Amino acid sequence: MRYQSPHGIIGQSFRPARMGSKGAVVANHTLATQAGIRILHRGGNAVDAAIAVAFALGVAEPSGSSIGGDGFVMTLMATENSIEVANGTGAAPALAEPHRYPNGIPMTGVLGTSVPGILDALLATHERHGTLPLSVCIEPAVELCEEGVPVSHQQAVSTMQFSLLRDAPTSGAVFAPNGEWLKPGELRRNPDLAKTYRTIADQGRAAFYEGDIAREIARFSEECGGLLRYDDLKNHKVQWQTPISTTYRGRTVYEAPPNSSGHVLLQELNLFENFDAQGLGYLTADAVHTMTECKKLAFADREAYMADPDFVDVPVEGMLNKDYAAERARLIDFEQALSEAEACEGDAWAYMERAPDRAKKYRRNGKIHHPNGRSVPHDSFAAAGAAGSDTTHFCVVDRWGNAVGELQSIQMGYGSGLIAGNTGILFNNRMTYWHLDPDHIDYLRPGQRVRHTMNPVMVTDAPVEDGGKLELVCGTPGADTQVQTNFQVVTGVFDHGLTVAEAIEGPRWTHYQGRTSSTYPHAEANHLDIEDRVEDGVIESLRARGHEVSAIAPFDGAGSEGAIQVHNEAGTLSAASDPRRDGDSAVW
């Protein structure tokens, strides 16, 4: 590699992977990581620690998450040979009809707020698998709310990009007391959130979805011109889901199912399995080119097929079929990058063992088929604009081999920018993921869940139900970049033998695909970013193949990956966090 690093064994690593044997926690803020380790030390399991981390992140890293947001909780219980996903994504409010957005979906303010679902998923997971009282698990986060969290340098800079955090009275009291932005090292307190956390600890989900907290959220939303109402909260319910999976060079890789975009990572791996990863090399021009082309093909299918599976028939089995991947992989030319048009979706339905459900919306042969029989041509690349987002990821493994991988989000950084009344809860702006083209597969409909980018990842040595053991849990924030950062980490660890620290800290590439951005208005300049720490000649070779390449500064790549690797023979754990944000890892 061009740059030497003090802890790199095969690749680059500027910090060592942390190693322990009794537990590991990785999160996007050091105080949240410590909250999880604290609960493990008290005898809690991975789920108990995950509750501590999730609530702590809401106060320690408010740019990335809040119980006013959404997410996915993947839980592997080793003693039960089980793996499941609690889908904590909320629906569009009942009043959220497309005609209410004649000028598009606003990026800030309450018009962008969907039903918060992550809290229900967290509490349902704890009720099913937790061992310590909820109040004990939430206690570290309550302390952070009351005693304060030192503002990091990254947070001090990022808050100043969102004037609403200072100008709105409820938000300003937390982020800019006395009208002045908090400086690095100053304490940010949120006493209202502490009260809300305590109420939830005492009363459970009912307090948030049916009680006084729900009423205050609804009052604030309506008073500010939002669409979220009390009945939206009352009618919300977590969904328990079976993860989707594929095999990758003998291992089983699990992802969250739709409405998560987790299938994209699995498709990328299926496509890349058709190539000799070791022969291509690590971070060579051949490797980056091939992986980028796999990403393009998988994203084209997501754009065509994926939306809320309760209302849209998604051909998941077809998209994950190995023969389908082999067919699609033949489109990849080692000498020339695929164009946008060439990357259009394949016929995933041809690899399904059933016909589409005509009671649901679905896409086939370039057309959207509606339940009412209307069938119209559809341009899967029809919108224009730019993207941007924020989220948080964390993962936990305990001494018994149980694990949690979670993504939670309020969509863009600091979400709507508004704290809901006296609750201390930062509202999300998830509605900005909806499409307003009525002939798009992910068209806005009240009561439906939007297509999500969050995707928790677990890799086992065999199927969990057959006694397979966890080898890796990982994930990252970063909207549409998540599945490609995870792609690089999974292949780095298992194809090239990198440590999790090397896989995370090595040079990162990110492809932005024209008009497939999740954030309204859903367009993106078609280009490839790659950190300039790669070997000499890589960038020039990629440009020669037709990629629009931007060489970016070291550690300017997208995402903030966190990962825990399990060494089953030795009974030990390796954990690493991404230096690109305020993340931290800790072991026991």
Secondary structure, DSSP 4 states (H G I P E B T S, - for coil): --S--TT-SSS--SSPPEEESSEEEEESSHHHHHHHHHHHHTT--HHHHHHHHHHHHHHH-TTT--TTSEEEEEEEEGGGTEEEEEEEPPBPPTT--GGG-TT---SSSGGG-----HHHHHHHHHHHH--S-HHHHHHHHHHHHHH-EEPPHHHHHHHTT-THHHHSHHHHHHHSGGG-PPPTT-EE--HHHHHHHHHHHHHTHHHHHTSHHHHHHHHHHHHTT----HHHHHT---EEEPPEEEEETTEEEEEPPTTBSHHHHHHHHHHHTTS-HHHH-SS-HHHHHHHHHHHHHHHHHHHHH-S-TTTB---HHHHT-HHHHHHHHTT-BTTBPPPTTTT----GGGG-SS---TTSBEEETTEEE-TTS-EEE--TT----------EEEEEEETTS-EEEEEEE-SSTTTTS-B-TTS-PBPP-GGGG-B--TTSTTB--TTPBPPB----EEEESS-GGGTPPEEEEEE---GGGHHHHHHHHHHHHHHH---HHHHHHS--EEEE-TT--SSTT-----EEEEETTSPTTHHHHHHHTT--EEEE-TT-SS---EEEEEETTTTEEEEEE-TTTT-EEEE-
